[in-house]
């Protein structure tokens, strides 16, 4: 709690669910009461305008003297004399309201009663005096006695940088800012300078004299077009400006710099930036720059004693700035002379108002509509910090209990465990063992199975464990190459609560009729991600589920192949099954050829990938030994992984049926040969060569593109020259450079395709090495996950960082930590 706190005198809430912002608060004698009492005029983005007249500390129903729905969102409002006269011809105060495509002037009229007493009127009405329409959306406006007139004019800034100046209900002139105008900034009118000051998106503060603008508009009218007007001066401040105001006597005389022209500056232009406060004199010179250690929201400059001099000119000016925490700081020049804390964070404030016969009141308005009238004051803190009592004996038993309690809290916070919410969406993927039946009547029995499109229908069951229902559950399905989903994303409109009523979504996975390097998959896991929001709180949650795709989706049965380039032998502690084909009866064609294959070729089975690569399993006749051989090294991993999994399931079904003399130890698969690292390094070298060729081609393409741009620039210079000269074969050089860029682009695309194919090959080869390492050293599932995390089979490549850099960093870290001498291998 802050020691200094703003004291609240009167407060209320403006509407419900409405939004307010800077520029939607004004204080003044809105109804022209004879006693000159101040009223508070507030408008919201909902289009509701309210007028309050606080007369005592507590809010009363009679304090709201006017409430009117204007029908359109209000962007800004202000009070002033805009040339509207009453019934006897005297000028009166009006309310100007800015809408998106128009600006209107209203007057607050008193109906019945007397305005001499507080709230003496029977009721108040809002009367529209006149309204001006715009062709483009408006942004903000500034008001003031333009060119010394006895009443106020209006200058409206549009979103496209056009300023329109109104004199009463007529348009005086309109001008357009520079060609590089991007976004409108704050605008303010300075009566002493008779000029407008604004901020641009270039982080500059610019000054436009009103007479200069009028002359420029008159010249544009005579010329028949609208040329952009140039500022009288501009100052670069280096950050965005949110609010601008003008004041006199803000900078202390001892710190004020003498302008370069020797004249005495009369006006301080105060600009509030995103993190700084800037003060610029009327000649465009920076007088003060103060870095703020908070994020400011709004500011208001006010005179300390308005009674000093004519119009308070001899009174010093103070500046109050509020931040996003609800604190308000009062500045005199660069010095902070007071700080206070508000109950609500103000987005707009007015200082120097008079209510209840007391002047100098602060009127604040928050974004949520909390309107209050208060004043600066001091309030003692509630919590008093007491000194340490040294006379009290230390209770070691109590200290130990507290230590144990704190240790338990720390342990529970650092375990990393997270309790899953009970009202969550869960996924279950139902993957059939066999492929979908082929419905093509044109397919013959002798068709090549590797060129036949395979489809598999997977069912995703979505369940919501909470009560009620969850809406718009987005499902994203990622299938490993070369498979693909016919539809990768789904939206489930409603998922009703209860685990017994899941919502099922069928997904078709297919392998297209293409052959090429994508025939060997880098992964065989289907991943489904569900994204949804919790009803009521809007909290975003994600549910993920993985499922293994069947082997038949990637391979087809092929005639036995005896000889291959790459061979590995797996040993088991169980006798082999009578027919190896019995383990793969889900592959189409296995059941019909099971007996024939065993009789003619022995206990052997061969598979064929989509790119024509074959893999063969040969079973030893006597021992539980399996030879897996393939024409490509990277094709081994999927068959080794499937063979190991199916053997474990087979012997798990067999139970304790073992031959005589065989132990009842758990089934195990081992690899006792040397790891084929040289074969793996060949694949790594191929990937590295493809990546180097791609990077070299990108460098050449960059160089040729630079050359092409240089020729273009030289040609443009020739074409813009007032005295045309011969091109000296620059056109031929341009055509040659363009041909070089196009040719190199084609080569780069080819290298990219080769790199993508080699990345898939490297990922599959890495999985082969991981499978063999796991079986050679007898790793369990958790140890396999750790090894896969360091030697990742996921190949992501960018020109700056690829698989080689990531693997080198992870393996180096592994050697220095877990595999180092004395390292933790847990």
SVG drawing of the C-alpha trace seen along z (x, -y; Angstrom):
<svg xmlns="http://www.w3.org/2000/svg" viewBox="-41 -40 77 122">
<polyline fill="none" stroke="black" stroke-width="0.4" points="0.0,0.0 1.3,-3.5 1.8,-6.0 0.2,-8.7 -3.3,-8.0 -5.8,-10.1 -8.8,-10.9 -12.1,-10.1 -14.8,-12.8 -17.5,-11.5 -17.7,-8.4 -20.1,-6.5 -20.1,-3.9 -21.1,-4.9 -23.2,-2.2 -22.5,1.6 -20.3,3.3 -19.3,0.0 -15.8,-1.0 -14.2,-4.4 -10.9,-5.9 -8.9,-9.1 -10.9,-12.0 -14.3,-10.9 -14.2,-13.1 -14.9,-16.8 -15.6,-19.2 -17.2,-22.6 -20.5,-24.6 -22.2,-22.4 -25.7,-23.8 -24.6,-27.5 -25.8,-27.7 -25.7,-31.2 -23.7,-30.1 -21.0,-28.7 -21.1,-25.3 -19.1,-22.6 -20.6,-19.5 -19.0,-16.3 -19.7,-15.1 -18.8,-11.5 -19.4,-9.4 -18.6,-5.8 -17.9,-3.7 -21.4,-2.3 -22.7,-5.8 -24.2,-6.8 -23.6,-10.4 -24.1,-11.3 -23.9,-14.6 -23.3,-14.5 -23.5,-17.4 -22.0,-16.3 -23.1,-18.5 -22.1,-16.4 -19.8,-13.6 -22.2,-10.7 -23.6,-9.9 -27.3,-10.6 -29.8,-9.8 -30.2,-13.5 -26.5,-13.8 -27.1,-12.3 -28.9,-15.2 -28.8,-13.8 -28.4,-10.5 -28.8,-10.1 -28.1,-7.3 -26.6,-8.9 -26.9,-5.8 -23.2,-5.6 -19.9,-5.0 -18.3,-8.2 -14.7,-8.7 -14.1,-12.1 -15.9,-15.0 -15.1,-18.5 -16.9,-21.5 -16.6,-25.0 -18.2,-28.0 -18.8,-26.8 -20.9,-29.7 -24.2,-28.6 -26.3,-31.4 -29.3,-31.1 -32.7,-32.7 -31.5,-36.2 -28.5,-36.0 -25.8,-35.4 -23.1,-32.8 -23.5,-29.6 -21.5,-26.4 -21.9,-23.4 -20.8,-19.8 -19.0,-18.7 -19.1,-14.9 -17.0,-13.1 -18.4,-10.0 -16.8,-7.7 -18.2,-9.5 -19.5,-12.8 -19.2,-15.4 -22.1,-17.0 -22.6,-20.0 -25.1,-19.6 -26.4,-21.9 -27.6,-20.9 -30.9,-22.7 -32.6,-23.3 -36.4,-22.6 -38.3,-24.1 -37.0,-25.2 -34.1,-27.6 -30.4,-27.2 -29.4,-29.5 -29.6,-26.6 -27.9,-23.3 -30.0,-20.9 -32.8,-23.4 -33.9,-22.4 -36.8,-20.0 -34.8,-18.1 -32.3,-18.6 -32.5,-17.8 -29.9,-17.3 -30.5,-19.3 -28.5,-18.8 -27.6,-22.1 -25.9,-21.0 -23.9,-18.0 -21.3,-17.7 -20.6,-14.5 -17.3,-13.1 -16.3,-11.0 -13.5,-9.1 -13.4,-7.8 -12.3,-10.3 -9.6,-9.8 -9.7,-12.8 -10.1,-16.6 -8.8,-19.7 -10.7,-22.9 -9.8,-26.5 -10.2,-30.1 -8.7,-29.8 -7.1,-33.0 -8.2,-35.0 -11.9,-34.6 -14.2,-35.1 -15.6,-31.6 -14.0,-28.1 -13.4,-26.3 -13.0,-22.6 -10.2,-20.8 -10.9,-17.1 -8.2,-14.7 -9.2,-11.7 -7.6,-8.3 -6.0,-9.0 -4.3,-12.3 -6.7,-15.0 -7.4,-17.9 -10.8,-19.7 -11.3,-23.0 -14.9,-24.0 -16.1,-27.5 -19.5,-26.9 -21.4,-24.6 -19.4,-25.4 -16.1,-24.1 -13.4,-26.7 -10.8,-24.6 -9.2,-21.2 -5.6,-20.2 -3.7,-16.9 -0.5,-15.9 2.6,-14.5 2.7,-11.6 4.4,-9.4 1.5,-9.7 0.8,-6.3 -1.3,-6.6 -3.0,-9.6 -1.4,-10.8 -2.6,-13.1 -3.4,-16.7 -3.6,-19.8 -4.2,-23.5 -2.0,-26.2 -3.8,-29.6 -0.6,-31.5 1.1,-30.2 -2.2,-29.9 -0.9,-26.6 -1.6,-22.9 0.9,-20.4 0.7,-16.7 2.8,-13.6 3.5,-11.3 4.2,-7.6 7.8,-8.6 8.2,-9.4 8.3,-13.2 6.5,-16.1 5.4,-18.6 4.0,-22.2 1.6,-23.6 0.6,-27.3 -3.1,-27.9 -2.5,-30.8 0.0,-28.6 -2.6,-25.8 -5.2,-28.3 -2.9,-29.7 -1.9,-26.2 -5.6,-25.2 -6.3,-28.4 -3.4,-27.6 -4.6,-24.0 -8.1,-25.3 -6.7,-27.7 -4.5,-24.9 -7.4,-22.4 -5.6,-19.7 -4.6,-18.9 -0.9,-19.0 0.5,-17.8 1.3,-20.6 4.7,-20.9 5.2,-21.6 6.8,-24.8 9.2,-22.6 9.5,-19.1 11.4,-17.4 12.4,-13.7 11.6,-12.3 12.4,-8.6 9.2,-7.0 5.5,-7.1 3.5,-10.0 0.2,-9.3 -0.9,-12.8 0.1,-16.5 -0.8,-19.6 0.5,-23.2 1.2,-25.2 3.1,-28.2 5.4,-28.2 5.9,-24.5 9.7,-24.4 11.4,-26.1 13.2,-29.3 16.6,-28.1 16.5,-25.1 15.0,-26.7 17.4,-26.9 17.7,-30.1 16.6,-29.5 19.1,-29.7 17.4,-32.8 17.7,-34.7 14.0,-35.2 12.2,-34.3 9.9,-31.2 6.4,-31.8 4.9,-28.3 5.9,-24.8 4.6,-22.1 4.4,-18.9 4.4,-15.5 3.8,-12.3 5.6,-9.4 5.5,-5.6 8.2,-5.8 9.4,-9.5 8.2,-13.0 9.2,-15.7 8.9,-19.5 9.5,-21.5 9.4,-25.3 7.5,-27.2 10.6,-27.3 10.9,-23.6 13.8,-23.1 13.9,-20.4 13.7,-22.0 13.3,-19.0 13.4,-15.2 12.7,-13.0 12.8,-9.2 9.9,-7.7 10.4,-4.4 6.7,-3.4 4.3,-3.1 2.2,-6.3 -1.5,-6.3 -2.6,-9.9 -1.7,-13.4 -3.2,-16.8 -1.6,-20.2 -3.2,-22.6 -2.4,-25.9 -1.7,-25.9 -3.4,-29.3 -5.6,-30.4 -6.4,-33.7 -2.8,-35.0 -2.7,-37.4 -5.0,-37.6 -6.3,-34.1 -3.8,-32.7 -0.8,-33.5 1.4,-34.3 0.6,-31.0 3.1,-28.1 1.8,-25.0 2.0,-21.5 1.6,-18.3 0.0,-15.1 0.6,-11.8 -1.0,-8.4 0.3,-5.0 -1.1,-1.5 -0.9,-0.7 -3.2,-3.5 -0.5,-5.8 -0.4,-9.5 2.7,-11.6 2.8,-15.4 5.7,-17.2 7.1,-20.7 9.5,-20.6 11.7,-17.6 11.0,-17.4 8.5,-15.0 6.7,-17.0 4.0,-14.6 2.8,-11.0 -0.5,-9.4 -2.4,-6.2 -6.0,-6.1 -8.6,-3.6 -9.1,-2.8 -6.6,-3.1 -7.6,-6.3 -7.6,-6.4 -8.6,-10.1 -8.4,-12.8 -9.1,-16.5 -7.5,-18.6 -8.7,-21.9 -12.4,-21.3 -14.7,-22.9 -17.3,-20.8 -19.0,-21.5 -17.5,-24.9 -13.9,-23.5 -11.6,-24.1 -8.6,-22.0 -10.6,-18.8 -9.4,-15.8 -11.9,-14.1 -10.8,-10.6 -12.4,-8.0 -11.3,-4.4 -11.7,-2.1 -14.5,-0.3 -16.5,-3.5 -15.5,-4.2 -16.0,-8.0 -14.7,-9.7 -14.0,-13.2 -11.1,-13.5 -8.1,-15.4 -4.5,-14.6 -3.9,-13.7 -1.9,-11.5 -3.1,-8.5 -1.2,-6.5 -0.3,-2.9 -2.4,-0.2 0.3,2.4 3.1,1.2 6.5,2.8 7.6,3.7 11.2,4.2 12.8,7.5 12.2,8.5 15.5,9.7 14.2,10.6 12.0,13.4 13.5,16.9 14.0,18.9 11.7,21.9 13.7,24.6 10.8,27.1 8.6,24.5 11.4,23.6 12.0,27.2 8.3,27.7 8.2,24.6 11.3,25.8 9.8,29.2 6.6,27.5 8.5,25.2 10.6,28.1 7.4,30.0 6.1,27.0 9.3,26.6 9.5,30.3 5.9,30.3 6.6,27.3 9.8,28.7 8.7,32.3 7.4,31.3 4.2,33.3 1.0,31.8 -2.5,32.9 -4.5,33.3 -7.9,31.6 -10.9,33.9 -13.0,32.1 -10.7,32.7 -11.1,34.1 -9.5,37.5 -8.8,39.2 -8.8,42.9 -7.6,44.1 -9.0,47.3 -6.7,48.7 -7.8,51.8 -5.4,54.6 -6.2,54.9 -6.5,52.5 -9.8,51.4 -11.1,53.7 -10.3,52.6 -13.5,51.6 -11.9,51.1 -13.2,53.6 -10.4,52.8 -7.7,54.2 -6.5,57.6 -4.9,60.3 -1.6,59.9 -1.4,56.1 1.8,54.9 0.8,54.5 3.4,51.7 1.6,49.5 -1.9,50.1 -3.4,47.3 -3.9,48.6 -6.4,47.0 -7.0,47.5 -9.9,46.1 -9.0,45.0 -11.6,44.1 -10.9,41.3 -13.1,41.4 -13.4,38.1 -14.7,38.1 -15.4,35.3 -15.1,36.2 -16.8,33.1 -20.4,32.1 -22.4,30.5 -20.6,30.3 -17.6,28.7 -18.0,26.9 -15.8,26.7 -13.2,29.3 -10.5,29.0 -8.8,32.2 -5.6,32.2 -4.2,35.5 -0.6,35.9 0.2,39.1 3.9,40.1 5.1,40.0 4.6,41.6 1.0,41.9 -1.4,38.9 -4.8,38.1 -7.6,37.3 -8.7,34.7 -6.2,33.4 -8.4,31.2 -11.8,31.7 -14.1,29.6 -16.5,31.4 -19.3,29.0 -20.3,30.6 -18.8,33.3 -21.2,34.2 -20.0,35.1 -19.8,38.6 -17.3,41.3 -20.0,43.7 -21.0,41.4 -17.9,40.7 -18.0,38.9 -16.4,40.9 -14.7,39.3 -13.5,41.6 -10.2,40.6 -9.0,42.2 -5.2,42.8 -4.0,43.6 -0.8,44.3 -0.9,42.7 -0.1,44.5 3.4,43.1 6.8,44.6 10.0,42.9 12.3,42.2 9.3,41.7 8.5,45.4 10.4,46.1 8.7,44.2 10.7,42.3 8.0,43.1 5.0,45.3 3.1,43.3 -0.1,41.5 -0.5,38.4 -3.9,36.7 -4.1,33.4 -7.3,32.0 -7.6,28.3 -10.6,26.8 -11.6,24.2 -13.2,24.8 -16.7,23.6 -17.2,20.7 -13.5,19.8 -12.3,19.9 -9.1,21.6 -7.3,23.2 -6.4,26.9 -4.8,29.5 -5.1,33.3 -2.7,35.5 -2.8,39.2 -0.4,41.4 -1.2,44.7 0.9,47.2 -0.1,47.8 -0.1,51.4 2.8,52.7 0.5,53.6 0.1,49.9 3.7,49.5 4.7,52.8 3.3,55.6 4.1,59.3 6.8,60.2 8.5,63.4 11.4,64.5 14.7,62.8 17.8,64.7 20.6,62.2 20.7,58.6 23.3,55.9 22.7,55.3 22.2,58.1 21.8,58.2 21.2,61.2 18.9,61.1 19.2,63.8 16.4,64.8 16.1,67.2 13.1,69.1 12.7,71.5 11.3,70.0 7.7,70.4 6.9,73.2 6.1,70.7 7.4,67.1 4.4,66.2 2.1,66.8 3.4,63.7 2.4,61.6 -1.0,62.9 -2.4,59.4 -0.4,58.7 -2.6,59.3 -1.8,62.6 0.1,64.2 -2.6,66.7 -2.9,68.0 0.8,68.4 1.8,69.5 2.0,73.2 3.6,72.8 6.3,70.5 7.4,72.8 7.5,75.8 9.3,74.2 11.6,71.6 11.9,72.5 11.0,70.4 11.3,67.0 9.2,64.0 9.9,60.9 8.3,57.5 8.3,54.8 8.1,51.0 6.5,48.5 9.8,47.5 10.8,51.1 13.1,51.7 12.7,55.3 13.3,56.6 13.6,60.3 13.3,62.3 15.1,65.7 14.6,67.9 17.2,70.4 16.0,74.0 17.5,75.0 18.1,71.9 15.9,68.9 17.9,66.8 16.5,64.4 18.4,62.8 16.9,59.5 18.4,58.4 17.5,55.6 18.6,53.9 18.9,50.6 20.2,50.0 17.4,47.6 14.8,50.1 15.8,52.5 14.3,50.5 10.6,51.0 10.8,54.7 13.2,55.1 10.8,53.2 7.7,55.1 9.5,58.5 10.5,57.7 7.0,56.6 5.3,59.5 7.7,62.0 7.0,60.6 3.2,60.8 3.6,64.4 5.5,65.7 3.3,63.8 0.4,65.8 2.3,69.0 2.8,68.4 5.0,70.8 5.1,73.5 8.8,74.0 10.9,76.9 12.6,79.3 15.7,77.9 14.8,74.3 14.7,71.7 11.6,69.7 13.5,66.4 11.7,63.5 11.7,63.4 14.6,61.3 15.9,60.2 19.6,59.4 22.0,58.2 25.5,59.7 27.3,58.4 29.2,55.2 27.1,52.1 27.0,51.2 28.2,47.7 30.0,47.5 26.8,48.0 25.1,45.4 28.0,42.9 27.5,43.4 23.9,42.2 25.1,39.2 27.7,38.3 25.0,38.4 22.8,36.1 25.7,33.8 26.6,33.6 23.0,32.8 22.9,30.1 26.2,28.6 25.0,28.6 21.8,26.9 23.6,24.2 26.1,23.6 23.3,23.2 21.6,20.7 24.8,18.7 25.1,18.6 21.4,17.6 21.9,14.8 25.0,13.5 23.2,13.7 20.1,12.0 22.3,9.2 23.8,8.8 20.3,8.7 19.2,6.0 22.4,4.0 21.7,4.1 18.1,3.0 19.2,0.0 21.6,-1.1 18.8,-0.8 16.5,-2.8 19.1,-5.6 19.4,-5.6 15.6,-5.8 15.3,-8.7 18.1,-10.7 16.8,-13.9 19.3,-13.5 18.8,-10.0 21.9,-8.1 22.7,-4.7 22.0,-1.7 25.5,-0.3 24.1,3.3 22.6,3.0 19.4,4.6 21.3,7.7 23.1,7.8 19.6,7.6 18.3,10.6 21.4,12.6 21.2,11.9 17.5,12.8 18.3,16.1 21.0,16.8 18.7,16.2 15.9,18.4 18.4,21.2 19.9,21.2 16.4,21.2 15.5,24.4 18.8,25.9 18.0,24.8 14.6,26.4 16.1,29.7 18.6,29.6 15.8,28.9 14.0,32.0 17.1,34.1 17.8,32.8 14.2,33.7 14.6,37.2 18.0,37.6 16.5,36.3 13.9,39.1 16.6,41.6 18.7,40.3 15.8,40.4 15.1,44.1 18.8,45.0 18.9,43.4 16.0,45.5 17.8,48.6 20.9,47.7 18.7,47.0 16.9,50.4 20.2,52.2 21.8,50.3 18.7,51.0 18.9,54.7 22.7,54.9 22.7,53.4 19.3,54.7 17.7,51.4 14.2,51.1 11.6,48.6 12.6,45.7 16.3,46.1 15.3,46.2 13.4,42.9 16.5,41.2 18.7,42.5 16.3,41.3 16.2,37.8 20.0,37.5 20.3,39.3 17.1,37.9 15.6,39.5 13.7,36.3 15.6,34.4 14.8,30.7 16.9,28.6 17.5,24.9 20.4,23.2 21.8,22.1 21.2,25.2 20.5,28.8 20.5,32.3 24.3,32.5 24.6,29.4 21.8,30.5 23.1,34.1 26.7,32.9 25.5,30.7 23.3,33.3 25.8,36.2 28.6,33.9 26.4,33.0 25.7,36.8 29.4,37.6 30.2,34.9 27.3,35.7 25.8,39.2 28.5,41.1 31.4,39.2 33.4,40.8 31.4,40.6 28.4,39.2 24.8,40.0 23.4,42.8 20.0,42.8"/>
</svg>
